[in-house]
Amino acid sequence: MKKLVSLFLILPCLSVSASELTEDYFDIASDYCTCGKYRQALEYVEKIIAAEPSNTDALELKNTILRVINPYSKSYLTRTYPNIKKSVDYKNEGNRSGEISSLTSGNNYWSYFLLGRIYSENGDYTNAISSYKKAIETNPENSQPYLGLAEAYIGISDYNNALTALNTYLGKNPNSDIAYALRAETYLNLNDVNNAENDIEKAVKIDENIAYLLTKGKILYKKGDYNSAIEILNKLSRNVQTSEVYKYIGLCDYALNDYANALINLDKAIILSDDDKDLAVIYNKVKGKLGENEKGNDIR
């Protein structure tokens, strides 16, 4: 079970009565905790303490983060909720059904939230959506399930509901680079390129995360700015070699009539993912442009 879970319990309960800047720092720290970046979260908590040494919320959050990143600390949730402790035991034994049934029996916010994460991580987005909704019903004030809910909706290509969930989350966490990046991807799938570009720029401005470059490259491709897109995607490919990265590099090559490189990059994409039927079609179109129409070499 991921350590970030224990932080979720304290973050939404903070009764912050501070300056707007301090509240922004709390939001940023919360987002970093959400994605497991505890060291970065700690940096912003330290900024709060430097500005307000007597801020008890910041001091408590700092102590919590330090406990979480300590490999010898015990989870607050497993000590507080017996069913979650039992679920962890089952997980350590490799008993997935026991892990899930223990959480299902909990009938509390954290059990529903953890169920959502487990289902989502295993591609069971329908059950993930149901679990996140129950978590929200149990504790409407906690915004974190909305982010998980959005990811699950994206998993089943329900982009309208994903957008609604992300709008709710960003209303409570306006400095979340993760949420802006997800919303950019969502807008892109809804063919709203302008809003997609605005959101990915916001995400990059908050955190220059290399993972956001793929979304930015896809947006630029969609806009028809192939040269800018390929420049970003080539930079990304130095560190990330996935089918989608090479697919979009190949698509940019193809749009720029660079058929030789398009063939090479699409071939890499196909090798990394043999279940994308569109890739095979595009690949054969490129081969056709190069005059390589030998039937035996076609990918079907």
C-alpha positions in Angstrom: 0.0 0.0 0.0 1.4 3.4 -1.0 2.6 5.6 1.8 0.9 8.6 0.4 -2.4 7.3 1.8 -1.6 8.3 5.4 -1.1 11.9 4.3 -4.5 12.1 2.7 -6.1 11.8 6.1 -4.4 14.9 7.5 -4.3 17.2 4.4 -8.1 17.8 4.1 -8.4 18.3 7.8 -6.0 21.2 8.1 -7.8 24.3 9.4 -5.7 26.8 7.6 -6.1 30.4 8.7 -3.2 32.0 6.9 -2.2 34.3 4.1 -3.2 33.5 0.5 0.4 32.6 -0.3 0.6 30.2 2.6 -2.6 28.6 1.4 -1.1 28.2 -2.0 1.9 26.5 -0.5 -0.4 24.1 1.3 -2.2 23.3 -2.0 1.2 22.7 -3.7 2.4 20.5 -0.8 -0.9 18.6 -0.9 -0.5 17.9 -4.7 3.1 16.7 -4.3 1.9 14.4 -1.5 -0.8 13.1 -3.8 1.7 11.8 -6.3 4.2 10.7 -3.7 6.7 13.5 -4.1 7.2 14.0 -0.4 10.6 15.7 -0.6 9.1 18.4 -2.8 6.1 18.7 -0.5 8.4 19.2 2.5 10.1 22.1 0.7 6.9 24.0 0.5 5.9 23.1 4.1 9.3 24.5 5.2 8.5 27.7 3.3 5.3 28.0 5.3 7.1 27.5 8.6 9.8 30.0 7.6 7.0 32.6 7.0 4.9 31.6 10.0 7.0 29.7 12.6 4.0 29.2 14.9 1.7 27.7 12.2 0.6 24.5 13.9 -0.9 23.0 10.8 2.4 23.3 8.9 4.3 21.9 11.8 1.9 18.9 12.1 2.1 18.3 8.3 5.9 18.4 8.4 5.9 15.8 11.2 3.5 13.6 9.2 5.6 13.8 6.0 8.7 12.9 8.0 6.9 9.9 9.5 5.7 8.8 6.0 9.2 9.0 4.4 10.7 7.1 7.4 10.7 3.4 6.3 10.3 2.3 9.9 7.2 4.3 10.6 3.8 2.6 11.0 0.9 3.5 8.9 -1.8 5.6 10.6 -4.5 3.9 8.7 -3.5 0.4 9.5 -3.4 1.3 13.2 -6.8 3.1 13.1 -8.8 0.8 10.8 -8.7 -3.0 11.5 -10.1 -3.8 8.1 -7.4 -1.8 6.3 -4.7 -3.6 8.4 -6.3 -6.9 7.4 -6.3 -5.8 3.8 -2.5 -5.0 4.0 -1.8 -8.4 5.5 -3.7 -10.1 2.6 -1.8 -7.9 0.1 1.5 -9.0 1.6 0.4 -12.6 1.2 -0.5 -12.0 -2.4 -4.2 -12.7 -1.7 -5.9 -10.1 -4.0 -9.5 -11.3 -3.3 -8.8 -11.1 0.5 -7.3 -7.6 0.1 -10.4 -6.4 -1.8 -13.0 -8.1 0.4 -11.4 -6.6 3.6 -11.7 -3.1 2.2 -15.2 -3.8 1.0 -16.3 -4.7 4.5 -14.9 -1.4 5.9 -17.8 0.9 4.9 -15.7 4.0 5.6 -14.1 6.7 3.5 -10.6 5.3 3.4 -11.7 1.8 2.5 -13.7 3.2 -0.5 -10.8 5.4 -1.5 -8.2 2.6 -1.4 -10.6 0.3 -3.3 -10.8 2.9 -6.0 -7.0 3.0 -6.3 -6.7 -0.8 -6.4 -9.4 -1.2 -9.0 -8.0 1.6 -11.1 -4.4 0.3 -11.0 -5.7 -3.0 -12.3 -7.8 -1.5 -15.1 -11.2 -2.2 -13.5 -12.4 1.4 -14.1 -16.1 0.6 -13.6 -15.6 -0.6 -10.0 -13.0 2.2 -9.4 -15.6 4.8 -10.4 -18.2 3.2 -8.1 -15.7 3.1 -5.2 -14.6 6.8 -5.6 -18.2 7.9 -5.7 -18.8 6.1 -2.4 -15.8 7.8 -1.0 -17.1 11.2 -2.1 -20.5 10.4 -0.6 -18.9 9.5 2.7 -16.6 12.5 2.9 -17.7 15.2 0.4 -15.1 17.7 1.8 -12.1 15.6 0.6 -11.2 16.5 -2.9 -8.7 13.6 -3.6 -11.3 11.1 -4.9 -12.2 13.5 -7.7 -8.8 13.1 -9.2 -9.0 9.3 -9.0 -12.5 9.5 -10.4 -11.3 11.6 -13.4 -8.5 9.1 -14.1 -11.0 6.2 -14.1 -13.3 8.0 -16.4 -10.4 8.7 -18.8 -9.7 5.0 -18.6 -13.1 4.2 -20.1 -12.9 7.2 -22.5 -15.7 9.0 -20.7 -14.1 12.4 -21.2 -17.2 14.5 -20.4 -17.5 13.0 -16.9 -13.7 13.2 -16.5 -13.9 16.9 -17.3 -16.6 17.4 -14.6 -14.5 15.6 -12.0 -11.4 17.6 -12.9 -13.2 20.9 -12.7 -14.4 20.0 -9.2 -10.9 19.0 -8.1 -9.3 22.1 -9.6 -11.9 24.2 -7.9 -10.5 23.0 -4.6 -6.9 22.6 -5.7 -6.1 25.4 -8.2 -2.3 24.8 -8.1 -2.4 21.1 -9.2 -0.2 20.5 -12.1 -1.3 16.9 -12.3 -5.0 17.9 -12.6 -4.2 20.5 -15.3 -2.2 17.9 -17.2 -5.1 15.4 -17.0 -7.6 18.1 -18.0 -5.4 19.0 -21.0 -5.5 15.4 -22.1 -9.2 15.3 -21.6 -9.7 18.5 -23.6 -7.5 17.1 -26.3 -9.8 14.0 -26.6 -12.8 16.3 -26.7 -11.1 18.1 -29.7 -10.8 21.3 -27.6 -7.2 22.1 -28.6 -7.1 25.7 -27.3 -8.2 24.7 -23.8 -5.9 21.7 -23.9 -2.9 23.9 -24.7 -3.8 26.4 -22.0 -4.0 23.7 -19.4 -0.7 21.9 -20.3 1.1 25.3 -20.2 -0.3 25.8 -16.7 0.9 22.3 -15.7 4.4 22.9 -17.0 4.6 26.3 -15.4 3.8 24.7 -12.0 6.1 21.7 -12.5 8.4 21.1 -15.5 7.6 17.4 -15.4 9.0 15.5 -18.4 5.8 13.4 -18.4 3.8 16.4 -19.6 5.9 16.7 -22.8 4.0 13.9 -24.4 0.7 15.7 -23.9 2.2 18.9 -25.2 3.6 17.2 -28.2 0.2 15.6 -29.0 -1.5 19.0 -28.7 1.0 20.6 -31.1 0.5 17.7 -33.5 -3.3 18.2 -33.3 -2.8 22.0 -34.0 -0.7 21.1 -37.1 2.5 22.6 -35.6 4.5 19.5 -36.6 8.0 20.9 -36.3 7.4 22.1 -32.7 5.7 18.8 -31.9 8.5 16.7 -33.2 11.1 18.8 -31.4 9.4 18.2 -28.1 8.8 14.5 -28.8 12.4 13.8 -29.8 13.5 15.4 -26.6 11.1 13.2 -24.7 12.2 10.0 -26.4 15.7 10.4 -24.9 14.2 9.4 -21.6 10.9 7.8 -22.4 10.7 5.1 -25.1 7.1 4.1 -25.4 4.9 3.2 -28.3 2.9 6.4 -28.0 6.0 8.6 -28.1 7.3 7.0 -31.3 3.8 6.9 -32.8 3.5 10.7 -32.6 7.0 11.2 -33.8 6.2 9.0 -36.8 2.9 10.9 -37.4 4.8 14.2 -37.4 7.4 12.7 -39.8 4.5 11.5 -42.0 2.8 14.9 -42.0 6.1 16.6 -42.9 6.5 14.1 -45.8 9.6 12.6 -44.2 8.5 9.1 -45.0 11.8 7.3 -44.3 11.9 8.5 -40.7 8.2 8.0 -40.3 8.6 4.4 -41.3 11.4 3.9 -38.7 9.5 5.6 -35.9 6.2 3.9 -36.6 8.1 0.5 -36.7 9.4 1.2 -33.2 5.9 2.1 -32.1 4.5 -1.2 -33.5 7.3 -3.2 -31.8 6.5 -1.7 -28.4 2.7 -2.2 -28.9 1.3 -4.7 -31.3 -2.4 -4.0 -30.4 -2.8 -0.6 -32.0 -4.5 -1.4 -35.3 -4.3 2.2 -36.5 -0.5 2.0 -36.4 -0.5 -0.9 -38.9 -2.7 1.1 -41.3 -0.5 4.2 -41.1 2.6 2.1 -41.4 1.4 0.6 -44.7 0.4 4.0 -46.0 4.0 5.2 -45.4 5.4 2.2 -47.1 3.1 2.9 -50.0 4.5 6.4 -50.3 8.0 4.9 -50.4 7.0 2.5 -53.1 7.4 -0.5 -50.8 4.2 -2.3 -51.6 5.5 -5.9 -51.4 2.6 -7.9 -50.0 4.8 -10.1 -47.9 6.1 -7.2 -46.0 2.8 -5.6 -45.2 1.7 -5.5 -41.6 -2.0 -6.6 -41.2 
